Amino acid sequence: MNLTEKDKPKISVIVSTYNAEEWLKKVLWGFNQQIFKNFEVVIADDGSKPATKDLIDEFSKKVFFPIVHVWQDDDGFQKSRILNKAVLACRAEYIIMTDGDCIPRDDFVQVHYINKKPGYFISGGYYMLPMNISKLISLEDIEKQLCFNINWLKKKGIPQTFKNNKLTANGIISKFLNWITPTNASWNGHNSSGWKKDIMNVNGFDERMQYGGQDRELGERLFNFGIKSKQLRYSAVCVHLDHKRGYKTPESIAKNLRIRKKTKSEKRVWTYYGITK
């Protein structure tokens, strides 16, 4: 289908998921509260059972944005592969990537949109919630943005720590905290954005990589290609719902570290195991 420029969304948001309907429901409801409206959501589904498709079909009727469901057979943890398929499905020139366990604040898409810049990708952060609060957040709490309200969270048992600034900082304070943060502005799968053409120019994700830094490796090739990064971890805000990580193995971590080491030492920009085989 050939879309005119007028019909194309300004932003494509890729949301990765795998058999986590309870969390995905909250994330999609978070996107339904966005101030910036001109976007589509592309769900990168790494082999979920039919319940996920049923949820997406149900939510497609309730939300204002179009949802594209990109699915592949369950073949173990193959997030890199499904993300590459999702990138190809994106209709916008600019892509935000996040996970199906990260509820976006109502200005999430807007912050990425107004800060995008040719030659750069954006690196955002997240605020990790414990399991008990992850479960009790209702769709109404998301509508009222209570899950981003530090006083509401404190009443539920969140301690007072420096990371609370991620939820409370705004304006000049968030700009200052973005500037001084010691964390590298790397490509973070839960909250990053960049130009589709830049991702295509480095051939997307390396599909040999399973859990453990496959998002960072994409960012490292983007750096080698000459793309710079902007740190927005105190501005582009999402809350991260808790979950188990059964797919995290020492073998996958070690294998990915070897690939990343080569990417860095050989200054690689292209992977032969990406979108184009």
N, C-alpha and C positions, 0 to 999 in steps of 0.2 A: 504494500500500500504506500503510494507516494503522498506524503503529508506536505502541505504548504507550510511556509515558515510560521504563518498565523496559527496553524493547528498544533504545531510542535510544542511540547512542554519546555519551559525554560530550564528545568532541572529534572534529572532522573535520579531517584533515590533507590539504591540497591539495598535490600534487607535480606540477610542470609538466615536460613532457618533449617531445623531438622527435628521433626516430631516434638514440637514445643508449643502446642496450640494455646495453652493458658497464657504464656508470655507473649506470643505473637499477637494475640487479641489486644493486649494492653499497648503494644508498640503501634499497631495500626490505629488505635484510638488516639494515641499521642499525635500521630500525623494528621488526624482529622481535626486537631485543635490549632494547626499552624496558621500564623498570621499571613505568611506568604503562600499563595494558593496555586501558583502555576507550576505544578510538578506532577510527576507520575511516580508510582512505587513499583519497582521490579523485584519480585520475590525470588531469590536464588535458593531453591529448595533441593537440598542434597539427599533426596530419596525418601521424603516423609511418606507415611501411610495416608490413606484417603482422607482421614479426619482433617488434615491440614488443608487439602483442596476444598473440603466442605466449608471450613471456616472462611477461606478466602472468597468463595462464592457468596457466602452469607454477608460478609463485610463489604463486598463490592457494591451491594445494594444500599449500604448504610453510609458510606463515606463519600466525600465530594471529589476525590481524586481517582484517576484510573489506576487499576492494579493489573500488572502483567505477571502471570505465574510461570516461572521457568523451572522445570522439574527434570531430574535425571534419576535413573535406577539407583537403588541403594547399593553401593559398592565400597562400604567402609567410609572413612572420613575423606571425602574428595571435595573439600570446600574450594580449592583453587580451580578445579575443573568447572564447577557450577558457577563460580563468580565470572569466569571467562565467558560462559554462555550468556550470563546476565548482562555483561558489558555489551555484547553484540546486540542484545535485545533493547538496549537503552535508545530512546529516540532523541534525547536532548544532547547538546554538545558538552554539557557539564554534568558530572556524576558525583553524588554523595554516596559513600558506602557506610553502612552501619549493620548492626546485628539484630536478630529477632528477639534479643533479650535487653535491648536498650530503648527505654521510653524517651522520646525527644521532647524537650521543653518547647513551648509554643513559638519561640523565635528561632528554633534550630535551623530550619531551612533558610530563613531570611538571613541569618548571620553568615552561613556559607555563601549565599547568593551575593550579598553586598561586599563580601571580602574577596571574592574570586578575582584572579588577576592572571593575564597571560604570562606563561613562564614559571608559574608557581602551583604547588598543591597546598592544601590546608590540612593541618593536623589538629584535631580536637581531642578532648579528654572525656572522662566519664566519672560519675560518682557512684561507687559501689554500695549497694544496699545488702543487708543481711537477708537470709531466707524468710524470716518471719514477716518482715516489712514488705518484701517482694510479693508475698502471697496476699497480704491484706489490702494492697492497693486496688481500689475498685475503679471501674470506668468513670464513675462520678468524681473520684479523687483526681483522675487525670483531667477531666473536663474543667475542674476548678483549679487545676495546677497545684494541688496540695502536696503532691509527691516531690515537688521542687521547693517547697516552703520549709526552711530549716527549723522553724518553731514547731510546725506540725510533726516533722521527723523527730525532733528532740522529745516531744511528748510520747512518741512511739519507742523511745530508747536509744536514739542515735547520740553518741557522745560528742562533746565539744572538741573539735580538732581543726588544724589549719586547713585541711581539705574542704571544710565547710564553705570556704571562700569560693569554691567552684559554683556554689548555688547562690551565694549572697552578693558576690562582686558584680558591679555593673559600671558602665561609663568609663571614666578615667582610671578607676581602680582595676577593672578587669584588663584594660590595656596595659597597665603597669605590671600586673601579675603575669600576663602573657609574655611580656618583655623580659622579666627577671627569672622566669622559671628555668631551672637547670636541666629539665628534661629535653632531650632532643626532639625536634619537630619531625618525627618519623611518620611513615604511613601506618596509621592504626586502623585495623579492620572495623573496629566498633564506631569510629567517628573520624572520617577523613573525606576529602573531596578533591577532585582534579578534573582536567579536561579529558574528554574521551579520546581525542586525537593523541594526547601525550601517552595515555595508557596503551593505545593501539601501537604507538611508535616503539614501545619497548616490549610489545607482544604479550601484554597482560601478565597474569600470574604464572609462575612456574608450576606445572601440574605434577611434577615429581614430589612436591612438598606437601606434607600433610600437616598435622597440628604443630605449631611452634614457630612463629616468626615468618610465615609465608607472606604476610602483609608487609612486614618490614623489608623483606627482600625485594618486593616490587618497588618500594620507596627508594631503596639503594640503587636500583637500576635507573629510576627516574633522576636521582641525583647525578649518576654517571652520564646521563643523557643531557645534563645541563639545566634540569628543572630545580628550582629552589623551593623551600618550604616556609609556610607561615604558621606560627604557633598560636592557636586560639583555644587552648584547653580551658580558659576561664570565661570564654564567650559563647562557644558552640557547646551547649550543655545537654547531656542526657544522663538519666539514672540507669545504672546497670543492675538488672535483676540477677539474683544468685542462682547458680545451677551447678550440677556435678560436671566434671570433665573426664568422662570415662575414656575418651579417645586420646588423652594425653599420655604418651609413652616415652620412656628414655630413648628408645630407638628413633622415634620420629623427631625428637628434639635434636639428637646428635646428627642425624642425616641432614636436617635443615641447616644446622650450623655449618656443616661442611659446604653445602651449596652457597650459603651466604658468604663464607670465607673466600670462595672462588670469585663470587660476584664482586667483592671488594678488591681483592688482590689483582684481579685481571681487568678491573674497571668495566665489567660487562654491562651493556645496555639492553641486550636482546637475549631472550631465552628461546632455545629450540624446542621447548616443551610447553609452549603457551597457546595463544589463540590460533596462530598459524602453525601448523605442524610441518 
